[in-house]
Amino acid sequence: MEFSKKQFETSLKSKLAQKASAAQSEEAILMKNFKFFDSDNDSYINFNEWQRALEKIGVVISSTEDMKQLFGMYDLDQDSLINYKEFSWMLYSNKPFTHFHQYYSY
């Protein structure tokens, strides 16, 4: 994959920060960003929503396969959807994925 996960996260966080207001709390910013991705408001981000949102904010991924691989990295429970817990954990937690299920149960 040409576009590394670290590069992607740096770019994504930068783009999302540009959309945020300085007066908002981190939680409010995170929820607003999740809702931006969740365009049908069903509390989940599917692959098509993921792809459209990234395109809208100008994060360029060179191939569909790379886009699918990145999506899979954030879909921690492998249900083909990214929920709010997965979105917030992967973007803003300093703990590795292996600790995710210690903090969140489904």
C-alpha positions as CSV (number, residue, x, y, z in Angstrom):
1,M,0.0,0.0,0.0
2,E,1.5,3.3,-1.1
3,F,-0.3,5.4,1.5
4,S,0.7,4.4,5.0
5,K,-1.8,4.3,7.9
6,K,0.3,6.9,9.7
7,Q,0.3,9.2,6.7
8,F,-3.5,8.7,6.3
9,E,-4.2,9.4,10.0
10,T,-2.1,12.6,9.9
11,S,-3.8,13.8,6.8
12,L,-7.3,12.9,8.0
13,K,-6.8,14.6,11.4
14,S,-5.5,17.7,9.7
15,K,-8.5,17.9,7.3
16,L,-11.0,17.2,10.1
17,A,-9.4,19.8,12.4
18,Q,-9.9,22.4,9.7
19,K,-13.6,21.8,9.9
20,A,-13.7,22.2,13.7
21,S,-14.4,25.3,15.7
22,A,-11.8,26.2,18.4
23,A,-14.7,26.6,21.0
24,Q,-15.8,23.0,20.7
25,S,-14.8,20.2,23.0
26,E,-12.8,17.2,21.7
27,E,-15.9,15.0,22.1
28,A,-18.1,17.4,20.2
29,I,-15.5,17.6,17.4
30,L,-15.2,13.9,17.3
31,M,-19.0,13.4,17.1
32,K,-19.3,16.1,14.4
33,N,-16.6,14.4,12.3
34,F,-18.3,11.0,12.8
35,K,-21.6,12.5,11.6
36,F,-19.8,14.0,8.6
37,F,-18.8,10.5,7.5
38,D,-22.2,8.9,8.5
39,S,-24.1,10.6,5.7
40,D,-27.3,8.5,6.2
41,N,-27.3,9.0,9.9
42,D,-27.7,5.3,10.8
43,S,-24.8,5.4,13.4
44,Y,-22.5,3.4,11.1
45,I,-20.0,4.3,8.4
46,N,-20.1,1.9,5.4
47,F,-17.5,1.7,2.8
48,N,-19.3,4.0,0.3
49,E,-19.8,6.7,3.0
50,W,-16.1,6.4,4.0
51,Q,-14.9,6.8,0.4
52,R,-17.2,9.8,-0.3
53,A,-16.3,11.6,2.9
54,L,-12.6,11.2,2.3
55,E,-13.0,12.5,-1.2
56,K,-15.0,15.5,0.1
57,I,-12.3,16.6,2.5
58,G,-9.5,16.0,0.0
59,V,-7.8,12.9,1.4
60,V,-6.6,11.2,-1.8
61,I,-6.0,7.4,-1.7
62,S,-4.6,6.1,-5.0
63,S,-6.5,2.9,-5.4
64,T,-9.8,1.3,-4.4
65,E,-7.8,-1.6,-2.9
66,D,-5.8,0.7,-0.7
67,M,-9.1,2.4,0.4
68,K,-10.6,-0.9,1.3
69,Q,-7.5,-1.9,3.3
70,L,-7.6,1.4,5.2
71,F,-11.3,0.9,5.9
72,G,-10.6,-2.6,7.1
73,M,-8.1,-1.3,9.6
74,Y,-10.7,0.9,11.3
75,D,-13.5,-1.8,11.1
76,L,-12.2,-3.4,14.3
77,D,-15.0,-5.9,14.7
78,Q,-15.0,-6.8,10.9
79,D,-18.7,-6.3,10.4
80,S,-18.1,-4.1,7.2
81,L,-19.2,-1.0,9.2
82,I,-17.3,1.5,11.3
83,N,-19.3,2.6,14.4
84,Y,-18.6,5.6,16.6
85,K,-16.5,3.5,19.1
86,E,-14.2,2.2,16.3
87,F,-13.9,5.7,14.7
88,S,-13.0,7.4,18.0
89,W,-10.7,4.6,19.1
90,M,-8.6,4.4,15.9
91,L,-8.3,8.1,15.4
92,Y,-7.8,9.4,18.9
93,S,-6.7,6.6,21.2
94,N,-3.0,6.2,22.0
95,K,-3.5,2.6,22.8
96,P,-2.9,-0.1,20.1
97,F,-5.9,-2.0,18.6
98,T,-5.1,-5.1,20.8
99,H,-6.5,-3.1,23.7
100,F,-9.8,-2.1,22.0
101,H,-11.8,-5.0,23.3
102,Q,-10.5,-4.5,26.9
103,Y,-12.3,-1.1,26.9
104,Y,-15.3,-1.7,24.6
105,S,-17.5,-4.7,24.5
106,Y,-20.4,-5.3,22.1
